[in-house]
Amino acid sequence: MKLTPSIGGTDGSLVEVMTTMRAMRRLRADPVPRELVRELIAAALCAPSAGHQQGQVFIVVTDRDRIARLATVWRMVAEIYEGWMGKADPRYGTDPVYIRTWEAIHYQRDHFHETPLVIVACYDQRRQIGVVKRRLGEMVTALRMAGPRRAARLLLGGLSALEHRSEAASIYPAIQNLLLAARARGLAANMTTWHLFAEADVKEILEIPSGVRTYAVVPIGWPLGRFGPVTRRPPDEAIREDHW
Ligand SMILES: Cc1cc2nc3c(=O)[nH]c(=O)nc-3n(C[C@H](O)[C@H](O)[C@H](O)COP(=O)(O)O)c2cc1C
């Protein structure tokens, strides 16, 4: 990736970027330069993809009308999430950190229409799926190699899990790269998936073909607040030695 001089960001170590890449939901309305957007996408595309399929597609939305329509959908999905899952969390309304997060979420909900840039990450695997599905003979041979029990498990969900997880694992690393590059350039962004409560609406607004899945909506802009360190649990809490 060709790097341009940092714009109010950090050209520090990758660790510095990772440890300060928080979900930033308060954005200025000023536009993000097109060259910078291309740089973010170039960083995203450095990520690997299953079978080197490179099906990542990033819809770069700056059209005010489409963003206004996305904002209407966003208000609905944010309210669905808050009413259902947000309020179910015991930290809701009690934990000061969580209260601040919800204030930021409400700010983003109320200002979404002013977002200068929204990137919607999709994965287009239609051609490959079509090729694989047409090769029924090879599938039967491969399933025979697995033996009857494994073959049954594969047919009952294993193949679908492989398809879905491989596809997700081919887009989320790219989204993370995009977020890290945004942080390194001083841009605020946050990874979101609540649009999946109303994916059909988002696909309609952005004219996304029916066979293509969307994975994240990432609002991006210059930050209104400051980047701080992420707060995460210590590694020991996530490590299991040799077995679960
Ligand atoms: C898979 C995934 C989905 C997320 N979806 C949303 C979302 O829809 N809306 C939102 O405001 N934040 C979303 N987030 C951001 C998380 O809420 C955020 O990363 C978490 O609260 C930690 O905050 P921090 O990154 O600022 O430390 C998502 C994060 C991940 C990894």
The ligand as a MOL file (V3000), in Angstrom:
LIG
                    3D

  0  0  0     0  0            999 V3000
M  V30 BEGIN CTAB
M  V30 COUNTS 31 33 0 0 0
M  V30 BEGIN ATOM
M  V30 1 C -18.9990 -8.1400 15.2360 0
M  V30 2 C -19.1850 -6.7670 15.8150 0
M  V30 3 C -20.3710 -6.1140 15.6260 0
M  V30 4 C -20.5710 -4.8370 16.1510 0
M  V30 5 N -21.7480 -4.2010 15.8900 0
M  V30 6 C -21.9360 -2.9650 16.3580 0
M  V30 7 C -23.1240 -2.2620 16.0300 0
M  V30 8 O -23.9650 -2.7480 15.2600 0
M  V30 9 N -23.2900 -1.0290 16.5370 0
M  V30 10 C -22.3540 -0.4350 17.3220 0
M  V30 11 O -22.5630 0.6970 17.7450 0
M  V30 12 N -21.1930 -1.0670 17.6270 0
M  V30 13 C -20.9690 -2.3160 17.1630 0
M  V30 14 N -19.8000 -2.9540 17.4360 0
M  V30 15 C -18.7620 -2.2720 18.2410 0
M  V30 16 C -18.6640 -2.8250 19.6620 0
M  V30 17 O -19.8090 -2.4590 20.3710 0
M  V30 18 C -17.4060 -2.2610 20.2970 0
M  V30 19 O -16.2820 -2.7320 19.6110 0
M  V30 20 C -17.3080 -2.6710 21.7650 0
M  V30 21 O -18.3250 -2.0550 22.4830 0
M  V30 22 C -15.9720 -2.2590 22.3830 0
M  V30 23 O -15.7910 -0.8870 22.2720 0
M  V30 24 P -14.3900 -0.2930 21.8230 0
M  V30 25 O -14.0380 -0.9710 20.5250 0
M  V30 26 O -14.5950 1.1740 21.6850 0
M  V30 27 O -13.4000 -0.6040 22.8810 0
M  V30 28 C -19.5480 -4.2130 16.9000 0
M  V30 29 C -18.3260 -4.8710 17.0800 0
M  V30 30 C -18.1400 -6.1280 16.5340 0
M  V30 31 C -16.8050 -6.8160 16.7100 0
M  V30 END ATOM
M  V30 BEGIN BOND
M  V30 1 1 1 2
M  V30 2 1 2 3
M  V30 3 2 2 30
M  V30 4 2 3 4
M  V30 5 1 4 5
M  V30 6 1 4 28
M  V30 7 2 5 6
M  V30 8 1 6 7
M  V30 9 1 6 13
M  V30 10 2 7 8
M  V30 11 1 7 9
M  V30 12 1 9 10
M  V30 13 2 10 11
M  V30 14 1 10 12
M  V30 15 2 12 13
M  V30 16 1 13 14
M  V30 17 1 14 15
M  V30 18 1 14 28
M  V30 19 1 15 16
M  V30 20 1 16 17
M  V30 21 1 16 18
M  V30 22 1 18 19
M  V30 23 1 18 20
M  V30 24 1 20 21
M  V30 25 1 20 22
M  V30 26 1 22 23
M  V30 27 1 23 24
M  V30 28 2 24 25
M  V30 29 1 24 26
M  V30 30 1 24 27
M  V30 31 2 28 29
M  V30 32 1 29 30
M  V30 33 1 30 31
M  V30 END BOND
M  V30 END CTAB
M  END
